[in-house]
Structure formats: structure tokens, C-alpha cells
Amino acid sequence: MHSISIHCPSIDDLIQKLEGVQPPDLIQLYGTLAIKEAKPWAIYLSQRFPDACRIGMASQRHISNGHVKSDGATLILSYFEKSHLVHHSAAYDSNEANLSGENLFAPFLAEKEEKQANVYIVLVDSKDAIQDEFFNVSQQHDLTISGGRAGIFDHENSWVLYQDKLYQNQSVAVGITGKYLMQQRDVFVDNIAIGRRMLVTASEGKVIKQIDHLPAQQIYQRYLSNGEKISITLANRFALTAVHNNVEINAVPLRWESDGGILMSEALPEGASVKFLYFHPAQSLHSITPKIQHLNEQQPDSIFVFSCISREDFIDGQPTDKLSLLNQVLPLHGTYCFGEFFTTQFGTRIMQHALTYLAVNESGCGLKREAEPIQIANEDDSLAPMFNLIRNAFQDLEQEHASLVISKDDAPEKDPAGNDWLHDLQTGLLNRFSLLGRLSNKKDIFHLAVIRIRNFRLINQQYGYNTADDLFAQLAHYLKRRLSTNSVGIEFTCYRLSANEIAVSIHSDIAPKKIVRLFRNLAEDIESQEFSTINKIEHLLTLSLSVGMASAFDELGEPLCEQAHLLIKASEARRFAQINNQPIYWNGDLQDHATSEENLDWILKIRKALENDDILAFFQPYYDSQTGEEVGAEALLRARIDGKIVSPAFFLDLIKQTQLYAKITLAMLSKCERILNTYPNVHVALNLSVLDFKHYATLKALREFFKRNHVNGRLTLEITESESIQDYEWISPIINEFREAGALLAIDDFGAGYSNLEKLIALNPDILKLDGCIVKTIDTDEKLRKLVQHINSLAHSLGIKTQAEFVHNSAVKQRLVDMKIDYLQGFHLSEPLSESEWLEQYNDEIN
């Protein structure tokens, strides 16, 4: 296919320029014409090209062969070779927007699925802003739409064209259908929301009288010029943005009123909560250049542009900024609108101050071409960094404010002047503690995704901890950039949960299937990306992910999970995805997904187990690798529920969100204390997580324990989840206090994804416990064998002993013995034993 455009100042010029032109398949007419002036144009086109599909609308400006025109009309003629067109028109009623949309698309949807259009161009005339409900049908049927709302400043004389007639309050749609048709779309919005929320306290039609009970002009002057008068031209760059009745409205100042009010481009009703929105193309010009370069390589046949009338992206008719970049791909054809239509993963949105495009290719081959680089103006003086800084700073402040609702009782012991405890110090993301606070106290999270890098350990092993940490930071940046694009259009927050897990909370009320599809596509894109890292030489690495998604409500709006439990359910779904080798899993599809009643049932069972002394300690011995003698045993949590011994895997994630977790730790400490006092030669290892060190009652109990008991190296504190330690300066004095009281320190699961090797070693542990992931295959994997050997040598050179977990067969055991790993632990040597079984075995060995 191909398209040409013709700009005609008058109808006589149109008649002259169309001489000898071949009949097209599609005609788009965009004119700076009142409805009466446009009628002769419509009549002539119907006579000149009676077989063509003819659509159009009133437009204050339009684009002909890459040049912006503000007089006459632009005619876009498109010729298709392998595609055909379907078209329809229907009345638009703002009071029945949903029904209006259904009526417009009904003939298209009546066709068989294989005959439905690949993409639609939709034009609408309406005196008021288009209601989002108009495009409900597109969300229900996954329709892809480009287009916009008719717009000349004289709204009473705007129009749309369908075939030979001009209409007002009407919608027009053209569907393009083709087996080989390919389409690409994108949207660029140059705005940044600034400042606090304000209230419209008086308005009349499109005139805002008062904001926060002050004259609207006074508010603009106060914030933009410290009370001095400003021009309407300057004010035009600062819209007011609001969401009213689920419709996003961006109203641009058009004229100062004599009574202190402001005539706006859109009506903002009394009671609307508004915020300043600053328009400037520099804010994202650099970031979109790679996208346009990618489009250039795809060899589109035609590019149709639908841009907002408020955009000043031309000088003397020549395109500037993003319009100029697009014009380097192909000469552009299009129009300016009073609201641009763009389809995201979640349906079609009515954009404001946006530049959207539809690029069409009939070949369907998808082959890239060698293309000249897109040229961008000199950016030495670009304001883009400043705007990005402002945007991200405001976003950080809002997200931090949402997390600061955590109660004081739950906050860790930390300098109250700072909020570092809310952030991951390596990536700057909010951390698990921040997420838990928001889940417990703010009711604004509809979905939560937990993303784990499955090959994080392997990257650690092969390239080192700094490389792995760098890749995590790159992944976080990629996620934030992709989710921040206007083509996605969701509110979100990212958190670092652990060394290899990132969480994304979604604050937009969107159907679960849409969110799941978004993250499935996102995961596929990430896994196809090559992430670059420098370690003497450049390495291009790929990431393997597993994703768990949890929603508070199902597709029908029925409660699926309490917000406070979203992290538990998302983690459960992620584990299910990884176990079953699936890229993503949703909590609504879990066969035995726990309801809030089931979660409460588990809490009640654990509380009852605590009351009945049914929180048990099982003991798994570990042995000297050279002599084979038992050295000690690790105390492992179990619970007796309904007469059965239950692993903590079934309840610990849930219990960690409650005060019962601290009571479980204290119960395990009590059992270890009794054994240490009864058997003076026994050595016991007790697991403690970072949460234990942050809990006041647990810390107090540990300090009292060491005052009562002189353990003299017989109690080892195993720090689990040590990859989540962020503030080493805070935890080091606590650990040193317990070591001075006679405890030994072990770092558990070493090699399972740490990104702070140097800081962990700086804790000066007595024992490094090598995680099973790097131990279990050393009998067959030479690289892992070398890794274990190097860790062992490093530890011994620092005076640290090593202990291997997951010793599951004789071959692995022999390798570890040969390497002179100090201690061995695993099912091949002994399964976890009940307290009575272990003590009986211990007594037999002594006797």
C-alpha cells in the first residue's frame, strides 16, 4: 500500500489538484472548515471518487506530506493492494456513551473472527469530552483503535464526514483487514504533573471561577510567577489535570476572564481535584528516539498521525520535536484532535496533549532494513534530565508517603530523622518492609506481581556478585521504563524483596486477565533481551524469570484475596509457576488458593499450637567431614496440627505477617535453651531471620537469654535470608553483642544469590553454610565443584569454617570430604529427627 496527501487552500484548488489522480481505496479529509464550508468538499469527493471509503473531520490543523497546515483542508489518499476496508457510522450520545460504542462496532463484531479488522481508525464529533465508556466495547473484544475527536476552536461548527454526508455528534469507524497487514502504534505525551492537589470550588461551563476558594487566575499567578501577572501564552503550557467520572481531563487555559476566572479547553466541574500539568517536549524527546529508529527499520508503508491541538510541534509549518523525528521515517499524513484515541493492553484510552501514530505495512514480512540513524537536535542544553528528575522526585515522594503510614510499633529501631529503612540501598527501590506497610495500611493495591530471576545464582557463580547486582538494577530500570510508558498507562510501584526478587504493585483497577497478559508479555520481552555488563570484558547475558500474580478481586469483581495477603498469594503463585515450569501464574487459577477464611484458619491453628506447646523443634545433625563424628544439630521448626507434623512451608510466609512469628522464634529459643542446659556438651544451631533482629520483643528475649546462659560456643545463630540485610552498620553491633556473649555466627544458604559478598564477610562469621544449589551437583558439574572449592579456600584463608548442606548421596559427600569442607549436613547422613529421637541417638553415641 501507499498514501499521498494533498493540501488545498480552497475547493477550486482541490478540483485542480485531483485531475488525473487515480481513485483511492480510502480518503481522509481534515479541514479547518466550518460545517457549511465543508459541504461542497464532501459533495465533490463523492462525485469524483464514488467507490472510495470517505471519512474525515473538522481540524484546526492538519498534516500534509510532513508539513503542518492551518488553513483549507488536507486530503489523504490511501491505496491498498492486499487489504480491504469495512466501515460504519453511528450517532454519539455522551449520556449513552457505552451504547453509542456498541452501535458503532456492532456490524464489525457480527463478522466471523477471521474477518474482523486488524485495526480501526475512529473519528468522533462531540461538543463535550468523549466518555471512556464509549470504548468499553474495544476492551471487551480486544479491538485496536487509532483516531481522535474532531476539533476546531468553534465547537458549534465542528463535524465528521462519512461518505457523502457531514454529521455532528456522530462517530465514524473504518476497519482495515488483511492477512498480511502489520500495524505499529505508539503514543508520546510530553507532560509532568507538578505540585499538590487542589479543589475546583466554583466553575461555570468551561470557565473555572475559583480554585481552593481563590480566583483561578490568582492561583496561576501565585504558582507560576509569585503573584505577578502572566501571559495566557505562558499559562497555556500549564494545564489542569483531573479524573472525573473515570474520565481523565486535561484542561488548557485559553483566555483570561475579566472576573478572575479562566476559560479552559475542557470543562472541569466543581469538586474536581486538579493538579498542574506542565507540557514540554524535551521531557521525553531523547527516550523515544530508539522507538522511532525501530519503526524506521520496519519499513512502514504509511504513517497516520493523530496529535493534540495543544501541541506546538512546528515552526512555520515545519515539524519539530517528535513530529520531526517521525517525519524522518516517512512523510507524515494526519490531523490534530481534541482528544486522541490509543489502545493499550487495558482497552482504548482518550489521551490528552498526546502525539499518536498508526504505521501500516501490507507486506507482513516483518523484515528489518538497514536504516540511517534518526537525527536528533543537539541536546547539550536539553531540559530532559531536569524534567525526569522532577517527575521521579515527585513519584518517590508520593510512594514514600504511602509507605510512611506504617505504625510506629512496626518500625525498626532506626534514626527517626531518616527513612533509609524503607529503601533498598543498592537500587534505590522501596523494600519489603515498605511494601508490607502499604499492604497493611493503604487500600490502594489491586494487583501485586512478584518476579524472581531464576538464574540469579548461576550468574553469581559464573560472573560474580557485583555483576549479578548490576543486572538486578538493570532489570528494575527496564521494568520501570516499560511500565511508565503512556502505551501502558497504569499506576505502579516497584519494590526489592530480596537479592533476586522484585515486586510490582498495581494501583489501577484493571481486569486481572489484562494485568496477567501484560506481565506475561513483559516477561517474554525481558527473557528475549540481552543485558550488558562489564567485567573486564563486556558480557551479554539473558535472564530467566518466574512470575507470580495476585489480585484482590476476580474478573467478576468478587473478592479473591485480602490486600494484606497479596504478597503471600503472589509468592505462592510464583512458586507454583516455577515448580510447573510456567512463566507466570495467577492466584485466581490456583486450585487450592487460600481464601481469607483459610488464612485465618491457619493463624488460629498456629495460635492453638503455641498455646498447646505443639510448636516443635526437629534436629538435623551435622558432622565433621574428616572424622565423621557428630558436631551438633540444626533446630528446624515444625508444628503439630491435627495430630500431624507440618512443615513451616505451609504457614511461615503467612505467619511472618503476624505477631505470632515472634512467638514462634521465642518458642524455638526456649527449646534450645532447655537442651543446652540439660546436655552441657551439646551444640545447637538456631535459625534467625532479619525480621527477628528488627523485632523489639525478640531482641529483648535474646539479650535476656545470653544474660542467663553461658553458652561458650555451643549455640550457633544461623542468619537466614541474609541477602535481605540492607543496613550492615545497624545489624553488626547486635551480632557482635551476641558473639561476645558466647554465640557463634553462621551465614545460611551462602551462594544462593548474594550481592554483598564483601559486607557479609565483613560480619566475620564463624561458619559459612554452602547452599544446596551449589552443592547438590558437584559430583557431576565441574564449574560448581570449582566454585565450592574457591569459596572453601577463601573462607579458610579468613579463618571461617564451612558447612555443606544437601549432602544427598555418597558421591557428593566424597567430593566434599576431599575438598576438606569442615562440616557436612544432609539426608544422606541423617534426616531431621524429633527431639526425643535425636537425644536418644546422641546418648547412644556418648555411651
N, C-alpha and C positions, 0 to 999 in steps of 0.2 A: 504494500500500500504506500501511498504518499499523500501529502497535503500541501496545498498552497493557500496563501491568504492575500486578499486584495483590500486595500483601504480606499474608500471612496468618500470624498467630502460631500458629494451630492448624488442624487439618484441619476442625474444625467451622466455623471462620471461613472457610475456603476454600469449603466447601459453600454457605454463606450468600452469600458474595460472588459466586459464579458463577451465581446464579439470574438467568435472563433474558439471560445473556451469549451472543452468537451464536458458533457453532462457528468456531474459527480454523483457519488452514492449518498454522501452526507453533506449538508450545508449547515453551517452555524453562522448566524447573523448576530453581531453585537454592535449596538448603536447608541450614540449619545443623542437620542431622538425621543421626543415625546410620543405618546401612543398615536396621535393623529398624524404626526410626521412620518412615523414608521409604516403606516398602512400602504402607501404606494410601493414601498420596497417589498413588502410581503406579497402584494399582488403581482408585481413584476417577476419576482423569483418563481412564483407558482406557474406563471406562464412560460418563463424561459426554461425551467427545469422541472416539468410536472412529475417526473418519475423519481426525483430525489427525495430523500427524507430531509425536511427543512425544520430546523429549530433555531431558537435564539432568544435574546432578552435585552432589555434596556441596560446600558452600561455606561457609566460616566467616563471610563477609559477602557481601551481595548488594545490588543497587541497584534500587529500585522508584520510577519516576517522579522520578528525580533525588535520592532520599533513600537513604542508606546504612543497611541493616538488618543486625542481627547475631543475630536470633532467627527462629524459624519458617522460612518459605520465601517466595520471590518467584516469581510466575508471570508469564511474559512471553508475551502472545498477539499473534501477527502475522497480518495479513490481506493476501493478495496478490491483485491484480487481473489482472496481465499476466504473471506468472511462475509456474513450477511447481517443486515440490521433488522431489529424489531423495535417498534416504538408505540407510545401510547401517551395520552394526556388525561388529566382528571382535575377537578376543582380542588383547591386547597382552602380548608376552613381551620383557622387557628384554634377554634373551640372544639374541633373534632379532628385533631392532627393525626391521631393514630388511625382513624378510619380513612382519612384522606390518603395516607401512605398505603394502606391496604388496597384502596381503589386504584391507585396508580399502578401498583405492581401485580394486581390480580391476573391480567391477561398473560403476563410473562410466567408467573408461577403455575399457571394452568398447563403449560407445556411440559413434556417429558423432561426429566432431569438432564439428559444428554443434550437437549436442545436449548437449555437455558443459557442466558448470555454470560460471557466471561466477565464483563464489566459494563456498567451503566453510566451514561452522562445524564445528570438530572439538573434541570433548571426550574426554579420556583419564583413566582411573584407573590409577595405578601407585604402588606403595609407594616406588619409587626415582625419581630424576630421569629425565625422558624422554631417551632417546638420540637424538642428531642423525640417526642412520641411519634412524630412523622416517620422516623426511621426505625421504629420498633420492628417493622417487618423485615428490614435488612439484617437485623441481629438474629431474628428467628430463623431466617433462611440463608444466612451467610452470604448475602449479596455484597458485591464490591461496587462502590459508588464514588464518582467524582462529579464536581459541578459546583453550583453556588446559587445564591439568591440574587434576583435582579436588583439593580441599584443605580438610580440617578438621584441627585440631591432633591429633585422634585418628585417625591414618592408618589404623589397623586397621579403622575403621568407615566409610571413605570409599566412594564409589560413583559410577557413572554410570547414567543412565536411558536405555533405548531401548525405545520403545513401552510395553509394559506390564510390563517386567522391569527389575530393578536388577542391575547387574553389578559385579564387582571385577576389576582387571587387564583392562580392556576399553576399546575405543575406539569412538567414535560419530562419524559424519560426515553432515552434511546439505548437499547442494549446491543452490544457488539458480540456476535457469536462466530467462533471459528475454531476448527480443530487444531490449527497451528498458531492461533493467536496467543501472543505473550504480552503481558502488561506489567509495567512497573509504576509505582506511585511513591510519593513521599510528601511530607509537609514540613515547612520551616516556619517557625514562629519566633520573632525577634522581640521577646518581652521578658521582663523580670518584675515579679511582684515585690513591692518595697513597702516597708512600714507596717503599722498596726492596722487592725480592723477598725472601721468607722461605721456609723449608722446614718443612713439617709432618713432625716427626720421630717422633711417636707419636700414634696415633688408634685408636679402637675404635667402630665403627659411626658414629653421628653425633656422638660426643664426641671433640673434639680434646684430646689429653692434653698434647702438647708442641709448641712451635714453636721452631725453632733450639735444641733440646735444653733449653729452659726451659719451665716450666709455662705453659700457654696464657693463663691469667688474668694472669700476671706480664707477658707481652708486651703485653696490652691496657692494663694499668695503667702500664707503662713509657712507652708512646707517647701515651696519652690523658690521663694525669694525673701524669706524672713520678713514678710509683711509688705514688701514693695509691690507695686503693680507690675504685672507681666503681660506679654502679648498673647493673643489666642494661638499664634503660631507655635510658641513655646509650649503652651498648655496642651496643644494637640498631641504632643509626644507622650503625655501622661494621661492614660485612660483610667477609668474606674472599673474594676472587675468585681463581679458578684455572681453568685449562683442563686437563682430564684426559680422556684418550682422545678428544680432539677435541670434548669437551662443555664448554661454559662453565658453571661452577658459581659461584653467589654464595651463600655460606652466612652466615646471620644468627644472631648469638648469641641463644639463647633462655633459658638458665639456667646459673648458676654451679654447678659441681660441687664437692663437699667436698674432692676431692683436687687441686684446682687446675686441673682441666680445664673445658671449656665445651661444653655441649650446643648444637649448631648445627642450623639448619633443614635442612641438607643434609649428606651425608657427604663429608668431604674425606679421601682416603686418605693413608697415609704416603708421603712422597716428593713430594707435591704442592707446587708452587711457588705461593705465595699472596702477595697484596698487599692492603692495606687499601682498602676501597671505601666512600666516605662518601656517605650519602644525604641530600639536602636539596632541596626543590622550588624554592627561589629560584634554583638554579643555571641553570635554563633557562626560567623562567616567562615572562620578557619576550620571549624569542626565539620562543616558539611561538604568541604571540598573533596574529601575521599569518596563520599557518596556520589557526587556528580561525576567524578572520574570513573567510578564503577559503571554508572549509567552510560557514559561515553563509550566504554569498552563493549557494551551490549548491543550497539548498533541499532537504536530505535529508528522506526520509520517516520514517526511523527511524535511531537510533544505538544500537548494541550495544557495551557496554564490557566489556573483559576486563582487569582490573587485578590487580596483585600484592598478595598478602595482607600483605606487609611495608610497604605504603604507608599512611601516616597522613594521608590527604587528606580528612578530615571532622572536624567537631566537633559533638557531639550529633546525629549523623545528617545534618547539613547538609554538603554538599560544599564543599571548599576547594581552593585552588590550581588545578591544571589541570582537575580534575574540575568545579570551579565554572565555569571558562571554557566547557567543553564543554556544561555544563548550560544556558548562555545560548542555545545554538543550538536545542536541543530537550530536553525532559525525558528523562533518560537511563534506559536499562534495561541491566542487566548483572550481572556477578559478579566476585568476587575469586578468584584462582587461585594455585597453587603452581608457576608457570611459564606464561608467556603465549606464544602462537604468533603469529608475524608473518612474512609473506612479503616478502622483499626481492628485488632483481634476481638474487640468487645462491641463491635457494631459501628455504625456511622455517626460521626460527631459533626456538629456545626461549629466550625472554627471561627476565631476572630483574629484579625491582624495577621493572617497566615498567607503563605505562598504555597500552593499545592500544585502538583502537576500529574498528568497522566501520560505516560510514554507507551506507545503501542508498536508492536513488531509482529508482522504476519508470518515471518519465516518459521518461527518456533524452534530454530536450531539451537539457540542459546550459546552460540559460539562467540568468544571474545575476539576483539580486533586489537591490533596494535594502534593505540591512540595517542595523540600528542597530549602531554600533561595539561590539565586545566590551569590556566594562568590566573593568579590571584594578585590583587593590588598589593603594593608594598605595605607590610603590616608593622613596620618598625614603631609606628605611633598608634598601633591598634589599641582600642579600648576593651577588646575582648577579655584579656586577663582580669581587668578591674570588674567587669560585669559578672564574670564567672565567680570571682571572689565574693562579690556581694550576694549573688544567688546562693552559693554554697554556705556562706556565713549565716544568712537568714534561715536556710534549711537546717543547718546544725543547731541553731538556737531553738527553733521550733521543736526539733526532735529531742534535744536535751531537756527542754521544758516539759515535754511529755513524759520523760523518764524521771524527772525530779519529783513526781508525785509519790515516789516510794516513801513509805513511812520511815520515820527516824529510827524506829526499833529494828527495822530490817537492814539499815545501812551499816556497812562495815566500819571498824574503827579506823578513822581516816581524818585527816585535817579537814575541818568543816569549811575552810575557805576555798577548797578546790573540789572539782568534780572529776578528777582523773580516774576515780574508781568506776566511772560509768563508761570508760573508753578502753579499747584495746590500744596499747601504746605503740604497737608496731604498724598498724594500718590506719589508726585514727577512727575506726568504726566504733559504734556503740558495742558494748559487750553483752554477755549472757545476763549479767546482773541487771543491766538496763532493760533488757527485753522482759525479764521476769517481773520487774517493777511495773512496766507498761501493761503487761498481760493481766496483772493483778488489780491495777488501779484505774486504767483507762479503758473505756469500752469502744474503742475505735479501730480494732483489728478484725477484719472479716476473713482473711486467709493468712496462713503462715507457711512458707516454704523453707525446708531445711535441705541444704545442698552439701554433700560431702565429696571431697576429692578422693576417689577410691585408690588412686595410685600415688598418693602423697608419700607414703612410707617408702615406696620404691624410688621416688625422686630424691627423698632424703638420703637413701642408701647410696645411690649412684652419683649424685651431684652435690650433696652436702646440704646442711640445714639452711644456710643463707640463701641458696638457690630456691629451695622449697618455699621459704618465707617470701621471697621476691615474687614467685609465681602466685602465691595466695593474694598478694597485694594487687597483682595484675588482674586476677580474676575478679576481685572486689571492684576495681575500677571499671572493668568491662561490664559487669552486671549493672552498676550504677549508670553508666553511659547508655546502655541499651534500654534500661527501664525508664530513663529520664527523657527519651525522645518523645516528641509530640505524636509520633505514629503509634506509640503505645498508650500514652495518656492515662496513667494511673498514679495514685499517691502511694509511696512506699518508703520503707526504712530498712537499711541493711545493718546486720549485727555480726560480729565474730563470736561464734560459740566456743570453738576450740581451735587447736592447731590446724585442723583440716576441714572444719565445718563453718559454713556461713548461713545465716538465716535472713529471710526477707519477709517483712510483714507488709501486708497489703491493706491499705486503709480505704479502698474504693469498694463500694457494694456492687460486685460483678458476679455473674453466674459462675459457679465452680468450674464447669466444663471449659469456660473461656480461659480462666486462670491456669487450669491444668494444661490446656493446649499451648498457652503462652510459654510456660516453663518447660514443656516438652520440646518445643521448637528452640527455645533458648539453650537447653542442654545439648541438643543436637548441634546447634551452631557452635557452642563452646568446644565440643569434642572434635569438631572439624577445624577449629582454629589452631594455629601454631603460635605458641607463646615463646618469646625470645628471652634468653637470659645469658648474661656474660659471666663466664668463669674461666678466665684466661683466654678461652676462645668462645665464640658465640654458639649456643645450643638452641635448636628449635624443638620445643617439647609440646606434647599434646596431653590434655587432661582427660581422665575418665571420671564420670560423675554418677552418683546415685542421688535421687531427689525424692523427698517425702513432702506431700502437700496435705495440709489440714484446713478445713473450712468450718466456720461456726454454724453455717446453715447449708442445707442441701439445695438441690435445684428448685424445689418447690417452696423454699423459704422456711422449711421446718427446721427446728434446732437440731444440730448434729453433734455439737461439742461446745462446752462452755469455753469462753475466751481464755480463761485462766489455764485451761488444759490444752490449748492449741500446740504448745511446744511438745508436750508429751505425745500427742497424737501424730504430729508431723514427724517426730523422731521414730515413732513406731512404724509409720508408713514408709519412711526412708529405709529402715532395716528390712522391711518386707520387700521393698524394691531391690535391695542389694542381694538378699538371700535368693530371690527368684530371678536374678539377673535381668531386671527390668529397669529402664531408665528413670521412670517416675511412678509413684503410686499415691493414690488419694485416700484419705481416711474414710471417705464415704463408701469406698469399694472394699474395705477390709471386712472379711466375712464375719469376724467376731469383734468388730470395733466396739470399744468400751463406751457405753453411754455414761452420762453424768452419774446415773444411779449405780452403775457398775464401778465407777471410780470411787464413789462414796462407800460402796461395799468393801472394796479393798482397804480403804482407810479405816473403816470400822474393824475389819479383820486384823489389821496390824495393831490397832489400838488395843484390841482384845488380847492379841498375842503378847503385847508388852505387859498388860495387866496380869496375865496368867503365867508369866515367865516362859513364854513359848518363842521368844527370840533366842535362837541357839547359835552357838559357835561350833562349827566344824573345823577340824585342823588337818592341814595337808603338810606332812613333814618335808623338810629339805635336808640334803645330805652333803657331806664332804666328798668332793669328786675323787679325791685320791685315796681316802681310807674307806669310803662307803659308810661311815658312821653318821647317824642322825645328828644334826646340829641344832635343829629347832623345828618349829612348825608355824605356818601362817594361819591365823584365825580368820575363818571365812564365814560370812553372815548366812544364816538360814532361818526360816520361820516355820513353825508347826501350825498349819492351817487345816482345820477339819481332819486332824489326825494324820496329815501327810506333810512330809518335809518339802518345803517350797524354796526354790532358788530366788535370790533377790532380783533376777532378770525380770520377774513378773510384776514387781511392785516398786523397785527402788526409784525409778525415774519419777513416778507419781509421788512417792513419799518425800522425795527431796524438795518438793514444793510446799511441804507442810512442816509444822513444828515437831512432828513425830520423828523426823530424820535425826535431829539432835538427841532424842531419847534413845534411838537405836544405837547411836555411837556410844552413848553413856552406858547402855546395857552391855555392849561388847567390851568396853573398857573394864566394867565391873567383873566380867567373867575372866578376863585376862589377869586382873589383879588377884582374884581368888586363887587361880592356878599358880601364879608366881609366888604367892605367899605359902601355898601348900607344898609346892615342889621347888625347893631352893636352887636346884640345878637346871631347871627347865628354861629354855629360851623360846619366846613367843614374838611373833610379828603381828602388829595391828594396823589395818588399813585406815588411813585418814585422808579425806579429800580436802581441797582448798576451802570448800564451804565450811568444814569443821573449824578451820582456823579463823574464819570470819564470824563464827557464832559465839557470842559472848558466854553463854552458859557452858558450851563445850570447852572453850579455853579455860574458864574458871575451874571446871572439873579436872582438866588435865593438870593444871598447876597444883590443885589440892592433892591429886594422885601422887605427884612426884614429891610433895612435902611429906606424905605418909609413908612412902615406899622408897627404899634404896635398891633400885633395880640393877645397878652396876653392870650395865651392858646386856642384861637379859631380856629387855624389851626393845624391839625394833619398830620404829614408826615408819610405815611404808606410805609415802606420799603418792596417792593415786591422782589421776587427772592433772598431773603436774604441768602438762602442756598449757593449762589454762592459767598458770601463775603469770600475772602481769607486773605486779609490784614486788620485785625481789627485795628492795630496801625495806619493805614493810614486813615480809614474812621471815626474812633472815634472822632478826633478833629473837623472834618467837622460837624458831627451830633451835637456835643456839642456846636459848634458855633451857629447853628440854634436854639437849645433849649434855649440857653442864650438870643436869640432874641425873645423868646416867643412861639416857636413852641412846640407841643407835639410830641413824637415819638411812633409809633406803629410798631410792628413786625407782618407782614401779613402772613397768611397761616401757623401759628405755628402748629407743629405736622405733617407737610406734608413732612417729610423726612430730618430733620436737623441732622447734625452730629457734630455740635458745640454748644451744649446747653449752656455750661458754658460761652463761648465767647459771645453768643447772649445775655444772661442775663447780662454779664458784660457791655453791651451797656446801661444798665439801662433804658429800655424803660418804657414809661408811660402806654402802653397798649399792651397786648398780644392778637392777634386775632386768635382764635382757628379755624383751617381749617375745612372745611365742611366734610372732610373724616373721622374725628374722632367725629364729632357732629351728623351727619345725622341719625345714627342708635343707639344713646344712649338710645332710648326708648325700644330697644329690645336686645342690646348687653351689657351684664354686664361688660365685660372686658373694653370696650371703655368707659362705664359710669365711672368705677373706674379711668381710665386714665384721663379723663376730670376732675374728682374730685381732683385728685392728682395735676394736672397742676394748677388748680384754687387755691388750698391751697398753693402750692409753690409760685405762683405769689403774692397772698395776703400777704404771710409772708415776701415778699421782697418789699411790698408797690406798687406792679404793679397791675393795673386793668385788667380785662379780658373781651373779647368781642367774642361772638359766632356767626359764620356765618352759613348759610344754615339751618336756623330755618324754616323748611318746613311744620310742622304740629303742632297741639296743644299739642300732647304728648311730642314731643321733647322740645317744649317751656316750658312745666310744669317742666320737669326734670331740665332744666337749671335754672329756677326760684328757684326751691328747692335747687339747689346747690349754689345759690347766685352768679352766673355769673353776672358780672356788667352790660354788655350791650348785647342786642340781635339784630340780623340783619338777614333778610331772606324773601323769597317770602310770607311766611305765614303772615308776619307783613306788608310788603309793597314791591311791585315790584319797580325796578328803574323807576324814573319819569323824564320827561323832566324838564328843569329848570323852565319853567313857571308853570307846574303842581305842582312841589314841593313848589315853593314860594307861590303859591295860597293856598296850603294846610297849609303851615307854617303860613300865615297871618290869615287863618280861625281859627287855634288853638290859636293864640295870642288874636284874637278878642273874 
